[in-house]
Amino acid sequence: MTRKERKNHIMTKTEKTIELMSSKLEDVEFSALSADKDDVEALVRSEEADGRQLRRMESK
């Protein structure tokens, strides 16, 4: 939702879809300096999962 819209406005399905699509296009950066322990653990788990997925794809 844009900043100009009222907070108590109930979004339609179309508005929700547009909002979701636009949020997926945003670039998210990871800052190691501001990351806490949970962020680093999540990053490690994500990299391990990516490696497992690549191995599965290569073995097929």
Secondary structure, 3 states (H helix, E strand, C coil): CCCCCCCCCCCCHHHHHHHHHHHHCCCCCCCCCCCCHHHHHHHHHHHHHHHHHHHHHHHC
